[in-house]
Amino acid sequence: MKVAIMQPYFFPYIGYFQLMSAVDEFVVYDNIQFTKKGWINRNRILVNGSDTYITLPLKNDSDFLDIRERNLADSWIQERKKILNKIFESYRKSPNFKIVSDVVEKCILFEDHNLFNFILNSLNIIKEYLEIKTPMIISSTIQMDHSLKGQKKVIEIVKNRKAENYINSIGGIELYSKEEFKNEGINLSFLKSNNFTYKQFENTFVPWLSIIDVMMFNSKEEIKKYLESYYTLL
């Protein structure tokens, strides 16, 4: 069995969904510390030919809280209209705007303002749209020692799920020891996306934007091909 573990990301890039599609179970962290300047509450879309951030505003709170303990700011009710307008104005003339705008709106207008619940809902909606069958497991529901950190926590999760294979995104290649995973009877590998391009209006292609961009410009059939466009490093 193959398992992947990731933080919850806001409308993540296609590599996130490639990883989800490549495994038998996809574990989403809710009980690790929120990190600033990552991809948990922001991502990039195409605006006038350039990449531009869209960001979930958060309530001011301790930097030491877990993701599941953070909440969207009170201003979110107003801010979400601005984000929707930015997305809709940027992609209104894209080939799949009608169907994808409904998907995006369903995500953005979700009424639970807990950060983890909000992002998990959007991941589930997009996962369903992309017809990815992999079940998502919330990390805190796993019976284990949750005080573990880093690699030890990952190994414990994989063992708990009774998996022999752990696949991580290529960005984590410096974080883990292949030998330590092997000692625990786990095969460690890394998923790297192949480079691919698609037409973004008449602009020079901007790679690795939010999945919103991929969905706006590509049919489901085309996206399914992209989901398989990767290789694994052992």
C-alpha positions in Angstrom: 0.0 0.0 0.0 1.2 3.5 -0.8 0.6 6.5 1.4 1.4 10.3 1.1 1.1 12.9 3.8 0.7 16.6 3.2 -0.3 19.8 4.8 -3.7 21.2 3.6 -3.0 23.8 0.9 -5.4 26.5 -0.5 -6.2 25.6 -4.2 -2.7 23.9 -4.5 -0.8 23.3 -7.8 -1.4 20.2 -9.8 1.6 18.3 -8.2 -0.5 18.1 -5.0 -3.2 16.3 -6.9 -0.7 14.1 -8.8 0.6 12.9 -5.4 -3.0 12.3 -4.1 -3.8 10.4 -7.2 -0.6 8.3 -7.0 -1.3 6.7 -3.6 -3.9 4.5 -1.9 -4.4 6.8 1.1 -3.7 10.6 1.4 -3.2 11.8 4.9 -3.8 15.5 5.5 -2.2 17.2 8.5 -4.5 19.1 10.8 -2.5 18.8 14.0 0.9 20.4 13.1 1.9 24.0 13.6 0.7 26.5 11.0 3.6 27.9 9.0 3.6 31.4 7.6 4.6 32.2 4.0 3.9 28.6 2.8 0.9 27.4 0.7 -1.6 26.7 3.5 -3.6 29.9 3.1 -2.4 31.3 -0.3 -1.7 30.4 -3.9 -1.1 32.0 -7.3 -3.4 32.6 -10.2 -3.0 34.3 -13.6 -3.9 38.0 -13.7 -3.2 39.9 -16.9 -0.5 37.5 -17.9 1.4 37.5 -14.6 1.2 35.3 -11.4 -0.7 37.0 -8.6 -1.4 35.8 -5.1 -4.8 35.1 -3.6 -4.7 34.8 0.2 -7.0 33.7 2.9 -7.0 36.3 5.7 -6.5 34.8 9.1 -7.5 36.0 12.6 -4.5 37.3 14.6 -3.4 34.5 16.9 -0.4 32.7 18.4 2.2 31.6 15.9 2.4 28.3 17.8 -1.2 27.1 17.1 -1.9 24.0 15.0 -3.5 24.5 11.6 -6.8 23.2 13.0 -6.8 25.9 15.7 -6.6 28.8 13.2 -9.6 30.6 11.8 -10.4 32.9 8.9 -10.5 36.6 9.8 -13.9 38.3 10.6 -13.3 40.3 7.4 -13.5 37.1 5.3 -17.2 37.7 4.5 -16.2 40.8 2.6 -12.8 39.5 1.4 -14.2 36.4 -0.2 -16.2 38.6 -2.6 -13.0 40.3 -3.7 -11.2 37.0 -4.2 -14.1 35.6 -6.3 -14.2 38.8 -8.4 -10.4 38.6 -8.9 -10.6 35.0 -10.0 -13.7 35.5 -12.2 -12.4 38.6 -13.9 -9.1 36.9 -14.6 -10.6 33.8 -16.1 -13.9 34.9 -17.5 -12.8 34.2 -21.1 -11.2 30.9 -20.4 -12.7 27.8 -22.1 -14.0 26.1 -19.0 -15.0 29.2 -17.0 -18.7 28.3 -16.7 -18.2 24.9 -15.0 -15.1 25.7 -13.1 -16.4 29.0 -11.7 -19.2 27.0 -10.0 -16.6 24.7 -8.4 -14.5 27.7 -7.2 -17.6 29.5 -5.9 -18.7 26.4 -4.0 -15.3 26.3 -2.3 -15.0 30.0 -1.5 -18.6 30.3 -0.1 -18.2 27.4 2.3 -19.6 28.7 5.7 -17.2 27.0 8.1 -14.5 29.5 8.9 -12.1 27.2 10.7 -9.0 27.2 8.5 -8.5 23.4 8.3 -12.2 22.6 7.7 -12.4 25.3 5.0 -9.4 24.0 3.1 -10.3 20.4 3.5 -13.7 21.1 2.0 -12.1 22.7 -1.1 -9.7 19.8 -1.5 -12.7 17.4 -1.4 -14.6 19.4 -3.9 -11.7 19.6 -6.4 -10.8 15.9 -5.8 -14.4 15.0 -6.7 -14.3 17.3 -9.8 -11.0 15.6 -10.9 -12.5 12.2 -10.2 -9.7 11.2 -7.9 -10.8 8.2 -5.8 -8.0 8.2 -3.2 -9.5 8.5 0.4 -8.2 11.4 2.5 -7.4 10.7 6.1 -7.2 13.5 8.8 -4.0 13.1 10.7 -5.5 13.7 14.2 -7.9 10.7 13.7 -5.0 8.3 13.6 -4.3 6.4 16.9 -0.6 7.2 17.5 1.7 9.4 19.6 1.0 12.8 18.1 3.8 14.5 20.1 6.3 13.0 17.5 7.8 15.5 15.1 9.2 15.5 11.5 10.4 12.3 10.1 9.5 10.2 13.2 5.9 11.4 12.9 5.8 10.5 9.2 7.2 7.0 9.9 4.7 6.4 12.7 1.7 7.4 10.4 2.9 5.2 7.6 3.3 2.2 10.0 -0.1 2.9 11.5 -1.7 2.8 8.1 0.1 -0.5 7.5 1.7 0.8 4.3 5.0 -0.4 2.8 5.5 2.6 0.6 5.7 6.3 1.4 5.7 8.8 -1.4 6.6 12.4 -0.8 6.7 15.4 -3.1 10.1 16.2 -4.5 10.4 19.2 -2.3 11.0 17.0 0.7 14.0 15.1 -0.7 16.4 16.7 1.7 14.2 16.2 4.8 14.2 12.4 5.0 16.7 9.6 5.5 16.1 6.7 3.1 18.0 4.4 5.5 15.8 5.2 8.5 12.6 4.4 6.4 14.2 1.2 5.2 15.0 0.2 8.8 11.3 0.5 9.5 10.4 -1.6 6.5 9.2 1.3 4.4 10.2 2.2 0.9 10.7 5.9 0.4 10.3 7.6 -2.9 9.7 11.1 -4.3 7.3 12.3 -6.9 8.5 14.9 -9.4 6.1 16.5 -11.9 7.1 16.5 -15.6 7.1 19.9 -17.2 4.1 20.6 -19.4 2.5 23.6 -20.9 -1.0 24.6 -22.0 -2.5 27.6 -23.6 -3.2 30.5 -21.2 -5.0 32.9 -23.5 -2.2 34.5 -25.7 0.3 34.9 -22.8 3.7 33.4 -22.3 3.0 30.3 -20.2 3.3 30.7 -16.4 3.9 27.3 -14.8 2.8 25.8 -11.5 -0.1 28.1 -10.7 -3.0 27.1 -8.6 -5.2 24.1 -9.8 -7.7 26.8 -10.6 -5.6 27.8 -13.6 -5.3 24.2 -14.8 -9.0 23.6 -14.5 -9.9 26.9 -16.3 -7.8 26.1 -19.4 -8.1 22.3 -19.6 -10.8 19.7 -19.9 -11.1 16.9 -17.3 -9.7 14.5 -19.9 -6.6 16.7 -20.4 -6.2 17.1 -16.6 -6.3 13.4 -16.1 -3.3 13.1 -18.5 -1.5 15.7 -16.5 -2.2 13.8 -13.3 -0.2 10.9 -14.6 2.6 13.2 -16.0 5.3 12.6 -13.3 8.1 10.2 -12.4 9.2 8.9 -9.0 12.8 9.0 -7.7 13.7 6.0 -5.5 
